[in-house]
Amino acid sequence: MYSKKINNKKNKAAYMLCAFLVLITFQSKAVETSIQVHKVDQDKSYGYTLAVGGSFFSQRAINWQVAYNRLEDVNITWNDDEIDFSLDTVELALSYRYYPSSYDKFIRSLRVEFQLGAGIALTETKFEWPELQEEKYFSEQGDINPFLSVLVHKELSKNTSIHLGIKHYASYSEFDDISSVFIGFNYRFGRQTGY
């Protein structure tokens, strides 16, 4: 009975998220897609992000983003064992973009973005001991974990840019903090408000 209530809450949250995305997309002047490759602050760990976002109405400085994020070989130590997991997350974020003004063309082609968001775990991470009939959850589906990102974008054309950034989860369920540096590429569709 308890698990059915949890699943119903998750389904309602998923429907609300879809409605929110449709509303935001119709209100956006343009839609921006991006792909990122991450190097996580652990030896073997790496990942990628696929995202869609846009600005609110005509405010190019305030933006929203929804992303799928996957990290591979994220390590946790438990009971003197080193265990690696893959983490799948849907991320929702709001951001502020600063556009420097300058006579210098290179500086005008840059923008700095500060992103605040939350990641929702899509999968659970569980370790099982069959011989002891015991299991341990390190994260569960639906766990919500806040993150902060800082990015620097370099405009390549009116519609495209590349970016470098740092992302930090202060606490990802029982994995403690997870940080990564990343490089990415953006492409904008629709009416442009200008970079």
N, CA, C and O of each residue as an XYZ file, in Angstrom:
780
protein
N       0.828     -1.199      0.000
C       0.000      0.000      0.000
C       0.870      1.259      0.000
O       0.585      2.207     -0.732
N       1.930      1.275      0.816
C       2.817      2.425      0.913
C       3.535      2.676     -0.414
O       3.670      3.821     -0.846
N       4.007      1.571     -1.073
C       4.711      1.738     -2.343
C       3.774      2.258     -3.426
O       4.217      2.997     -4.305
N       2.479      1.891     -3.389
C       1.526      2.415     -4.364
C       1.357      3.917     -4.200
O       1.255      4.638     -5.192
N       1.325      4.405     -2.951
C       1.213      5.839     -2.705
C       2.427      6.575     -3.249
O       2.294      7.644     -3.845
N       3.621      5.998     -3.043
C       4.847      6.615     -3.556
C       4.798      6.673     -5.080
O       5.115      7.707     -5.668
N       4.397      5.558     -5.736
C       4.325      5.533     -7.187
C       3.307      6.544     -7.714
O       3.557      7.195     -8.728
N       2.156      6.684     -7.038
C       1.164      7.669     -7.455
C       1.721      9.075     -7.353
O       1.484      9.895     -8.241
N       2.465      9.377     -6.275
C       3.083     10.693     -6.127
C       4.101     10.930     -7.228
O       4.178     12.032     -7.771
N       4.887      9.911     -7.569
C       5.884     10.050     -8.630
C       5.209     10.273     -9.978
O       5.681     11.079    -10.779
N       4.090      9.555    -10.241
C       3.366      9.747    -11.489
C       2.800     11.156    -11.575
O       2.879     11.787    -12.630
N       2.233     11.660    -10.486
C       1.695     13.023    -10.468
C       2.804     14.032    -10.706
O       2.618     15.004    -11.438
N       3.961     13.805    -10.088
C       5.096     14.709    -10.281
C       5.551     14.690    -11.738
O       5.895     15.735    -12.291
N       5.558     13.515    -12.365
C       5.962     13.402    -13.771
C       4.980     14.146    -14.672
O       5.399     14.835    -15.601
N       3.673     14.016    -14.409
C       2.674     14.731    -15.210
C       2.808     16.238    -15.037
O       2.699     16.988    -16.007
N       3.048     16.690    -13.792
C       3.216     18.115    -13.549
C       4.459     18.642    -14.261
O       4.442     19.747    -14.803
N       5.537     17.855    -14.262
C       6.761     18.244    -14.951
C       6.509     18.389    -16.445
O       6.967     19.354    -17.057
N       5.783     17.439    -17.044
C       5.477     17.514    -18.478
C       4.644     18.757    -18.794
O       4.913     19.448    -19.777
N       3.636     19.045    -17.967
C       2.804     20.234    -18.176
C       3.650     21.500    -18.059
O       3.487     22.436    -18.842
N       4.546     21.525    -17.086
C       5.442     22.667    -16.899
C       6.321     22.870    -18.126
O       6.504     23.999    -18.580
N       6.864     21.782    -18.662
C       7.730     21.877    -19.840
C       6.974     22.406    -21.051
O       7.496     23.240    -21.791
N       5.749     21.926    -21.260
C       4.950     22.400    -22.391
C       4.668     23.892    -22.248
O       4.805     24.643    -23.213
N       4.278     24.326    -21.057
C       3.996     25.741    -20.811
C       5.242     26.591    -21.042
O       5.180     27.616    -21.721
N       6.357     26.173    -20.484
C       7.603     26.927    -20.621
C       8.023     27.013    -22.084
O       8.442     28.074    -22.547
N       7.914     25.900    -22.816
C       8.335     25.872    -24.208
C       7.522     26.852    -25.047
O       8.078     27.549    -25.895
N       6.201     26.912    -24.816
C       5.368     27.825    -25.582
C       5.623     29.283    -25.221
O       5.413     30.170    -26.048
N       6.072     29.539    -24.000
C       6.330     30.910    -23.576
C       7.737     31.383    -23.933
O       8.038     32.572    -23.826
N       8.588     30.470    -24.350
C       9.977     30.827    -24.654
C      10.078     31.473    -26.022
O       9.344     31.113    -26.943
N      10.985     32.425    -26.152
C      11.273     33.036    -27.440
C      12.048     32.071    -28.330
O      11.866     32.059    -29.547
N      12.914     31.261    -27.720
C      13.725     30.299    -28.457
C      14.001     29.110    -27.540
O      13.920     29.214    -26.316
N      14.322     27.999    -28.155
C      14.674     26.803    -27.394
C      16.142     26.515    -27.661
O      16.596     26.552    -28.804
N      16.873     26.229    -26.601
C      18.310     25.968    -26.700
C      18.577     24.526    -26.316
O      18.129     24.065    -25.266
N      19.304     23.813    -27.161
C      19.703     22.443    -26.855
C      21.195     22.437    -26.543
O      21.949     23.265    -27.053
N      21.608     21.505    -25.710
C      23.045     21.404    -25.429
C      23.421     19.970    -25.097
O      22.600     19.163    -24.659
N      24.676     19.694    -25.320
C      25.272     18.415    -24.945
C      26.560     18.726    -24.202
O      27.299     19.637    -24.577
N      26.828     17.963    -23.141
C      28.025     18.188    -22.323
C      28.720     16.854    -22.054
O      28.076     15.810    -21.958
N      30.027     16.912    -21.937
C      30.830     15.758    -21.528
C      31.495     16.129    -20.211
O      32.130     17.178    -20.105
N      31.347     15.260    -19.194
C      31.809     15.550    -17.835
C      32.984     14.670    -17.438
O      33.053     13.496    -17.803
N      33.900     15.252    -16.690
C      34.936     14.492    -15.978
C      34.681     14.712    -14.494
O      34.840     15.817    -13.977
N      34.285     13.647    -13.826
C      33.912     13.708    -12.412
C      35.171     13.655    -11.558
O      36.208     13.165    -12.005
N      35.083     14.162    -10.325
C      36.248     14.264     -9.431
C      36.622     12.919     -8.796
O      37.040     12.870     -7.639
N      36.472     11.849     -9.548
C      36.944     10.526     -9.145
C      37.730      9.958    -10.318
O      37.478     10.317    -11.469
N      38.679      9.075    -10.033
C      39.615      8.613    -11.056
C      38.942      8.096    -12.326
O      39.260      8.548    -13.426
N      38.012      7.148    -12.177
C      37.450      6.480    -13.349
C      36.128      7.080    -13.807
O      35.625      6.700    -14.865
N      35.563      7.985    -13.062
C      34.198      8.434    -13.319
C      34.117      9.516    -14.393
O      34.955     10.416    -14.453
N      33.109      9.411    -15.225
C      32.862     10.355    -16.316
C      31.363     10.352    -16.603
O      30.626      9.550    -16.029
N      30.909     11.234    -17.479
C      29.489     11.253    -17.796
C      29.151     12.207    -18.915
O      30.029     12.802    -19.540
N      27.847     12.341    -19.157
C      27.369     13.258    -20.183
C      26.001     13.801    -19.786
O      25.304     13.226    -18.950
N      25.634     14.926    -20.408
C      24.344     15.572    -20.171
C      23.743     15.974    -21.511
O      24.439     16.502    -22.378
N      22.445     15.720    -21.675
C      21.671     16.200    -22.812
C      20.606     17.125    -22.246
O      19.866     16.737    -21.342
N      20.517     18.356    -22.772
C      19.630     19.345    -22.148
C      18.850     20.136    -23.179
O      19.253     20.274    -24.334
N      17.707     20.656    -22.717
C      16.908     21.604    -23.485
C      16.531     22.729    -22.532
O      16.266     22.492    -21.353
N      16.507     23.945    -23.043
C      16.194     25.083    -22.181
C      15.790     26.289    -22.992
O      15.628     26.215    -24.210
N      15.632     27.387    -22.310
C      15.256     28.621    -22.988
C      15.148     29.752    -21.999
O      15.333     29.577    -20.795
N      14.840     30.929    -22.539
C      14.670     32.099    -21.682
C      13.199     32.275    -21.359
O      12.335     31.780    -22.083
N      12.911     32.985    -20.267
C      11.542     33.294    -19.905
C      11.096     34.552    -20.641
O      11.654     35.632    -20.447
N      10.079     34.394    -21.491
C       9.512     35.527    -22.213
C      10.627     36.279    -22.940
O      11.363     35.663    -23.711
N      10.776     37.575    -22.724
C      11.820     38.323    -23.423
C      13.040     38.574    -22.532
O      13.924     39.350    -22.896
N      13.090     37.928    -21.376
C      14.205     38.113    -20.439
C      15.327     37.141    -20.786
O      15.319     36.001    -20.322
N      16.293     37.574    -21.596
C      17.348     36.657    -22.012
C      18.291     36.289    -20.879
O      19.011     35.296    -20.986
N      18.308     37.065    -19.790
C      19.225     36.786    -18.689
C      18.719     35.663    -17.781
O      19.528     34.964    -17.171
N      17.405     35.476    -17.677
C      16.821     34.445    -16.806
C      16.393     33.269    -17.671
O      15.591     33.423    -18.593
N      16.930     32.099    -17.369
C      16.700     30.917    -18.201
C      16.280     29.704    -17.379
O      16.498     29.640    -16.169
N      15.672     28.749    -18.072
C      15.300     27.462    -17.488
C      16.003     26.363    -18.277
O      16.398     26.564    -19.425
N      16.154     25.205    -17.651
C      16.765     24.065    -18.338
C      16.252     22.759    -17.736
O      16.094     22.635    -16.522
N      15.998     21.795    -18.610
C      15.679     20.423    -18.208
C      16.703     19.533    -18.890
O      16.942     19.669    -20.090
N      17.311     18.623    -18.137
C      18.406     17.827    -18.693
C      18.338     16.380    -18.200
O      17.811     16.084    -17.127
N      18.888     15.504    -19.019
C      19.159     14.126    -18.612
C      20.658     14.035    -18.376
O      21.450     14.408    -19.240
N      21.046     13.541    -17.206
C      22.459     13.460    -16.836
C      22.783     12.009    -16.462
O      22.057     11.379    -15.692
N      23.874     11.493    -17.013
C      24.320     10.134    -16.663
C      25.789     10.193    -16.278
O      26.619     10.728    -17.013
N      26.089      9.639    -15.123
C      27.467      9.525    -14.652
C      27.811      8.043    -14.519
O      27.041      7.266    -13.953
N      28.960      7.665    -15.039
C      29.414      6.274    -15.003
C      30.497      6.093    -13.953
O      31.276      7.009    -13.690
N      30.543      4.908    -13.353
C      31.613      4.509    -12.427
C      31.792      5.468    -11.260
O      32.917      5.802    -10.889
N      30.676      5.910    -10.680
C      30.743      6.738     -9.475
C      31.001      5.807     -8.299
O      30.258      4.849     -8.082
N      32.042      6.087     -7.553
C      32.536      5.184     -6.526
C      32.019      5.551     -5.146
O      31.915      6.727     -4.796
N      31.697      4.522     -4.370
C      31.356      4.710     -2.966
C      32.042      3.601     -2.168
O      32.123      2.462     -2.630
N      32.529      3.928     -0.986
C      33.167      2.940     -0.115
C      32.198      2.581      0.990
O      31.700      3.452      1.704
N      31.931      1.282      1.128
C      31.026      0.830      2.172
C      31.458     -0.549      2.642
O      31.695     -1.443      1.829
N      31.562     -0.722      3.957
C      31.985     -2.001      4.533
C      33.344     -2.430      3.983
O      33.565     -3.608      3.702
N      34.255     -1.460      3.833
C      35.593     -1.696      3.297
C      35.591     -2.203      1.855
O      36.592     -2.751      1.392
N      34.481     -2.025      1.146
C      34.405     -2.398     -0.267
C      34.309     -1.142     -1.120
O      33.641     -0.179     -0.742
N      34.978     -1.153     -2.274
C      34.852     -0.082     -3.267
C      33.801     -0.537     -4.278
O      33.972     -1.565     -4.934
N      32.727      0.219     -4.403
C      31.626     -0.161     -5.282
C      31.399      0.966     -6.288
O      31.344      2.138     -5.915
N      31.265      0.599     -7.583
C      31.002      1.575     -8.634
C      29.555      1.469     -9.099
O      29.015      0.373     -9.253
N      28.932      2.640     -9.322
C      27.554      2.693     -9.801
C      27.445      3.681    -10.950
O      28.285      4.567    -11.108
N      26.390      3.517    -11.752
C      25.991      4.522    -12.725
C      24.811      5.280    -12.139
O      23.920      4.681    -11.537
N      24.806      6.602    -12.316
C      23.724      7.437    -11.793
C      22.996      8.091    -12.958
O      23.617      8.766    -13.779
N      21.684      7.896    -13.034
C      20.842      8.527    -14.051
C      19.941      9.531    -13.371
O      19.262      9.209    -12.396
N      19.935     10.759    -13.890
C      19.233     11.852    -13.225
C      18.537     12.750    -14.239
O      19.069     13.014    -15.317
N      17.339     13.218    -13.885
C      16.702     14.316    -14.611
C      16.959     15.570    -13.790
O      16.712     15.591    -12.585
N      17.458     16.618    -14.448
C      17.810     17.845    -13.737
C      16.928     19.003    -14.192
O      16.699     19.193    -15.387
N      16.443     19.765    -13.234
C      15.672     20.978    -13.488
C      16.465     22.133    -12.920
O      16.922     22.068    -11.779
N      16.638     23.200    -13.704
C      17.484     24.306    -13.239
C      16.965     25.650    -13.730
O      16.338     25.756    -14.784
N      17.247     26.663    -12.935
C      17.066     28.058    -13.317
C      18.442     28.696    -13.332
O      19.311     28.336    -12.539
N      18.637     29.650    -14.240
C      19.955     30.257    -14.322
C      19.868     31.739    -14.622
O      18.877     32.246    -15.147
N      20.950     32.409    -14.267
C      21.132     33.823    -14.601
C      22.355     33.934    -15.487
O      23.416     33.405    -15.157
N      22.213     34.628    -16.625
C      23.328     34.814    -17.547
C      23.746     36.279    -17.559
O      22.931     37.186    -17.727
N      25.043     36.472    -17.377
C      25.615     37.818    -17.414
C      26.283     38.023    -18.767
O      27.127     37.227    -19.178
N      25.901     39.098    -19.457
C      26.431     39.435    -20.772
C      27.346     40.652    -20.628
O      26.847     41.767    -20.475
N      28.665     40.473    -20.671
C      29.554     41.637    -20.507
C      29.448     42.585    -21.700
O      29.320     42.149    -22.844
N      29.502     43.866    -21.420
C      29.506     44.855    -22.507
C      30.924     45.388    -22.653
O      31.590     45.711    -21.669
N      31.367     45.472    -23.893
C      32.731     45.914    -24.159
C      32.848     46.297    -25.628
O      32.046     45.869    -26.459
N      33.851     47.103    -25.935
C      34.163     47.396    -27.333
C      34.922     46.241    -27.974
O      35.004     46.137    -29.198
N      35.475     45.378    -27.127
C      36.252     44.240    -27.623
C      35.314     43.130    -28.099
O      34.448     42.680    -27.349
N      35.486     42.696    -29.341
C      34.603     41.691    -29.943
C      34.651     40.361    -29.189
O      33.622     39.713    -29.003
N      35.846     39.957    -28.758
C      35.982     38.682    -28.037
C      35.201     38.715    -26.723
O      34.474     37.770    -26.416
N      35.342     39.782    -25.953
C      34.634     39.883    -24.668
C      33.121     39.909    -24.881
O      32.371     39.328    -24.096
N      32.671     40.585    -25.945
C      31.239     40.617    -26.254
C      30.707     39.233    -26.625
O      29.508     38.984    -26.507
N      31.574     38.340    -27.067
C      31.133     37.000    -27.468
C      31.039     36.039    -26.285
O      30.654     34.883    -26.458
N      31.387     36.508    -25.083
C      31.347     35.668    -23.882
C      30.093     35.951    -23.065
O      29.514     37.034    -23.152
N      29.683     34.974    -22.276
C      28.668     35.190    -21.247
C      28.943     34.218    -20.107
O      29.441     33.113    -20.323
N      28.613     34.640    -18.901
C      28.819     33.820    -17.706
C      27.450     33.426    -17.181
O      26.554     34.264    -17.074
N      27.289     32.157    -16.856
C      25.993     31.636    -16.405
C      26.138     31.009    -15.022
O      27.061     30.235    -14.769
N      25.208     31.357    -14.133
C      25.122     30.772    -12.794
C      23.827     29.976    -12.735
O      22.740     30.519    -12.928
N      23.957     28.689    -12.468
C      22.817     27.778    -12.540
C      22.556     27.145    -11.178
O      23.479     26.657    -10.526
N      21.298     27.155    -10.754
C      20.879     26.513     -9.512
C      19.763     25.547     -9.855
O      18.790     25.924    -10.507
N      19.899     24.296     -9.419
C      18.891     23.321     -9.795
C      18.824     22.143     -8.857
O      19.451     22.119     -7.799
N      18.036     21.157     -9.280
C      17.868     19.926     -8.510
C      17.860     18.747     -9.463
O      17.278     18.809    -10.546
N      18.505     17.685     -9.052
C      18.515     16.447     -9.819
C      17.585     15.441     -9.176
O      17.599     15.263     -7.958
N      16.772     14.778     -9.995
C      15.845     13.750     -9.522
C      16.361     12.405    -10.023
O      16.459     12.185    -11.230
N      16.691     11.510     -9.099
C      17.267     10.206     -9.463
C      16.237      9.370    -10.214
O      15.103      9.213     -9.762
N      16.644      8.834    -11.366
C      15.762      7.985    -12.162
C      15.888      6.519    -11.786
O      14.952      5.739    -11.967
N      17.040      6.151    -11.266
C      17.283      4.751    -10.915
C      17.763      4.653     -9.478
O      18.230      5.627     -8.888
N      17.637      3.469     -8.937
C      18.155      3.241     -7.585
C      19.528      2.597     -7.686
O      19.834      1.900     -8.654
N      20.341      2.838     -6.681
C      21.634      2.175     -6.592
C      21.602      1.304     -5.346
O      21.452      1.784     -4.222
N      21.748      0.020     -5.584
C      21.569     -0.955     -4.502
C      22.670     -1.999     -4.596
O      23.015     -2.458     -5.685
N      23.221     -2.374     -3.431
C      24.216     -3.437     -3.369
C      23.613     -4.605     -2.604
O      23.044     -4.417     -1.528
N      23.733     -5.819     -3.155
C      23.117     -7.003     -2.546
C      24.175     -8.024     -2.149
O      25.148     -8.249     -2.869
N      23.962     -8.633     -0.992
C      24.761     -9.773     -0.539
C      23.838    -10.985     -0.501
O      23.122    -11.184      0.481
N      23.846    -11.808     -1.572
C      22.930    -12.961     -1.602
C      23.170    -13.941     -0.457
O      22.229    -14.496      0.111
N      24.465    -14.146     -0.124
C      24.756    -15.128      0.930
C      24.288    -14.654      2.301
O      24.005    -15.476      3.172
N      24.203    -13.337      2.506
C      23.721    -12.791      3.780
C      22.258    -12.375      3.712
O      21.667    -11.977      4.715
N      21.679    -12.472      2.516
C      20.304    -12.016      2.281
C      20.126    -10.582      2.796
O      19.187    -10.267      3.528
N      21.068     -9.731      2.383
C      21.074     -8.353      2.846
C      21.267     -7.429      1.647
O      21.937     -7.795      0.681
N      20.682     -6.235      1.706
C      20.859     -5.253      0.637
C      20.987     -3.859      1.241
O      20.486     -3.583      2.331
N      21.676     -2.985      0.497
C      21.910     -1.622      0.964
C      21.620     -0.662     -0.183
O      22.170     -0.818     -1.273
N      20.751      0.341      0.053
C      20.439      1.364     -0.941
C      21.319      2.589     -0.701
O      21.396      3.101      0.416
N      21.985      3.052     -1.766
C      22.777      4.278     -1.678
C      22.034      5.474     -2.258
O      22.298      6.618     -1.887
N      21.105      5.203     -3.169
C      20.166      6.223     -3.646
C      18.937      5.478     -4.145
O      19.017      4.324     -4.566
N      17.806      6.157     -4.088
C      16.554      5.544     -4.524
C      15.916      6.389     -5.606
O      16.143      7.597     -5.684
N      15.118      5.750     -6.438
C      14.405      6.456     -7.488
C      13.552      7.558     -6.865
O      12.818      7.314     -5.907
N      13.650      8.761     -7.408
C      12.882      9.886     -6.884
C      13.628     10.739     -5.884
O      13.120     11.787     -5.486
N      14.825     10.331     -5.455
C      15.633     11.182     -4.565
C      15.896     12.520     -5.252
O      16.188     12.560     -6.447
N      15.792     13.611     -4.500
C      16.025     14.949     -5.043
C      17.286     15.521     -4.396
O      17.400     15.578     -3.172
N      18.228     15.944     -5.239
C      19.517     16.453     -4.770
C      19.824     17.783     -5.454
O      19.839     17.846     -6.683
N      20.073     18.858     -4.680
C      20.365     20.165     -5.282
C      21.789     20.235     -5.847
O      22.691     19.534     -5.388
N      21.968     21.104     -6.860
C      23.296     21.317     -7.434
C      23.466     22.780     -7.825
O      22.501     23.537     -7.935
N      24.719     23.148     -8.029
C      25.090     24.491     -8.470
C      26.098     24.345     -9.601
O      27.017     23.530     -9.517
N      25.926     25.144    -10.671
C      26.864     25.125    -11.793
C      27.265     26.544    -12.160
O      26.487     27.486    -12.010
N      28.492     26.678    -12.643
C      28.974     27.941    -13.192
C      29.564     27.624    -14.561
O      30.403     26.732    -14.691
N      29.117     28.367    -15.596
C      29.550     28.123    -16.964
C      30.048     29.417    -17.599
O      29.584     30.508    -17.267
N      30.989     29.277    -18.509
C      31.409     30.386    -19.363
C      31.142     29.959    -20.800
O      31.688     28.959    -21.265
N      30.297     30.721    -21.508
C      29.937     30.436    -22.895
C      30.770     31.316    -23.826
O      31.075     32.466    -23.510
N      31.129     30.752    -24.976
C      31.804     31.502    -26.045
C      30.957     31.344    -27.302
O      30.798     30.238    -27.820
N      30.413     32.464    -27.790
C      29.579     32.449    -28.989
C      30.427     32.144    -30.217
O      31.477     32.752    -30.425
N      29.957     31.185    -31.036
C      30.621     30.864    -32.292
C      29.885     31.490    -33.469
O      30.499     31.904    -34.453
N      28.550     31.553    -33.352
C      27.698     32.191    -34.354
C      26.436     32.652    -33.630
O      26.337     32.536    -32.408
N      25.482     33.171    -34.380
C      24.239     33.653    -33.761
C      23.501     32.524    -33.036
O      22.841     32.758    -32.024
N      23.617     31.303    -33.556
C      22.871     30.171    -33.002
C      23.701     29.183    -32.196
O      23.130     28.338    -31.506
N      25.013     29.258    -32.257
C      25.845     28.230    -31.626
C      26.855     28.833    -30.659
O      27.319     29.961    -30.825
N      27.176     28.042    -29.649
C      28.226     28.430    -28.700
C      28.813     27.178    -28.070
O      28.199     26.112    -28.081
N      30.008     27.326    -27.521
C      30.606     26.269    -26.713
C      30.705     26.807    -25.293
O      30.685     28.019    -25.078
N      30.810     25.902    -24.326
C      30.933     26.357    -22.950
C      31.804     25.413    -22.128
O      31.926     24.225    -22.425
N      32.405     25.985    -21.086
C      33.155     25.247    -20.078
C      32.464     25.503    -18.751
O      31.967     26.603    -18.510
N      32.429     24.489    -17.883
C      31.745     24.711    -16.621
C      32.190     23.778    -15.518
O      32.956     22.836    -15.722
N      31.673     24.084    -14.337
C      31.881     23.268    -13.132
C      30.510     23.031    -12.526
O      29.719     23.964    -12.388
N      30.223     21.781    -12.160
C      28.957     21.440    -11.501
C      29.278     20.803    -10.154
O      30.223     20.024    -10.035
N      28.483     21.140     -9.142
C      28.730     20.596     -7.810
C      27.420     20.187     -7.145
O      26.541     21.017     -6.915
N      27.303     18.893     -6.840
C      26.245     18.374     -5.973
C      26.826     18.359     -4.567
O      27.763     17.606     -4.298
N      26.293     19.173     -3.667
C      26.812     19.200     -2.295
C      26.600     17.860     -1.609
O      27.401     17.452     -0.768
N      25.520     17.178     -1.970
C      25.243     15.849     -1.430
C      24.326     15.130     -2.408
O      23.218     15.591     -2.680
N      24.786     14.001     -2.937
C      23.955     13.198     -3.824
C      23.568     11.933     -3.068
O      24.308     10.950     -3.067
N      22.401     11.965     -2.426
C      21.932     10.858     -1.596
C      23.051     10.435     -0.651
O      23.545     11.264      0.112
N      23.468      9.160     -0.679
C      24.526      8.720      0.229
C      25.915      8.731     -0.421
O      26.870      8.195      0.142
N      26.026      9.342     -1.605
C      27.312      9.426     -2.284
C      28.127     10.631     -1.828
O      29.221     10.866     -2.341
N      27.613     11.387     -0.882
C      28.252     12.629     -0.440
C      28.313     13.606     -1.614
O      27.410     13.626     -2.450
N      29.376     14.419     -1.681
C      29.422     15.427     -2.734
C      30.010     14.840     -4.015
O      30.892     13.982     -3.989
N      29.480     15.342     -5.146
C      29.978     14.936     -6.460
C      30.199     16.217     -7.257
O      29.291     17.037     -7.393
N      31.406     16.382     -7.779
C      31.717     17.551     -8.597
C      32.255     17.092     -9.947
O      32.822     16.007    -10.072
N      32.065     17.947    -10.957
C      32.609     17.627    -12.267
C      32.965     18.906    -13.011
O      32.387     19.966    -12.769
N      33.918     18.788    -13.912
C      34.191     19.840    -14.885
C      33.660     19.313    -16.213
O      33.678     18.107    -16.458
N      33.184     20.227    -17.079
C      32.594     19.761    -18.321
C      32.815     20.761    -19.442
O      33.066     21.946    -19.222
N      32.711     20.233    -20.650
C      32.730     21.048    -21.859
C      31.467     20.713    -22.628
O      31.025     19.565    -22.641
N      30.884     21.722    -23.273
C      29.630     21.481    -23.959
C      29.452     22.340    -25.186
O      30.237     23.247    -25.462
N      28.391     22.027    -25.921
C      28.038     22.714    -27.162
C      26.556     23.053    -27.103
O      25.747     22.210    -26.715
N      26.182     24.286    -27.485
C      24.792     24.740    -27.493
C      24.348     25.078    -28.908
O      25.134     25.570    -29.718
N      23.070     24.807    -29.197
C      22.462     25.251    -30.441
C      21.070     25.782    -30.134
O      20.289     25.122    -29.449
N      20.751     26.984    -30.644
C      19.461     27.627    -30.379
C      18.561     27.561    -31.607
O      18.988     27.802    -32.736
N      17.263     27.216    -31.337
C      16.229     27.202    -32.369
C      15.230     28.312    -32.070
O      15.045     28.681    -30.911
N      14.595     28.841    -33.087
C      13.488     29.782    -32.870
C      13.930     31.217    -32.906
O      15.056     31.532    -33.291
N      13.002     32.114    -32.485
C      13.258     33.553    -32.501
C      14.356     33.917    -31.526
O      14.325     33.497    -30.369
N      15.300     34.672    -31.968
C      16.467     35.011    -31.155
C      16.266     36.354    -30.461
O      15.795     37.318    -31.064
N      16.634     36.397    -29.176
C      16.651     37.663    -28.472
C      18.059     38.225    -28.451
O      18.302     39.310    -27.924
N      18.980     37.475    -29.030
C      20.386     37.919    -29.110
C      21.200     37.408    -27.959
O      20.679     37.244    -26.856
N      22.470     37.152    -28.187
C      23.404     36.741    -27.145
C      24.002     37.983    -26.540
O      24.826     37.892    -25.631
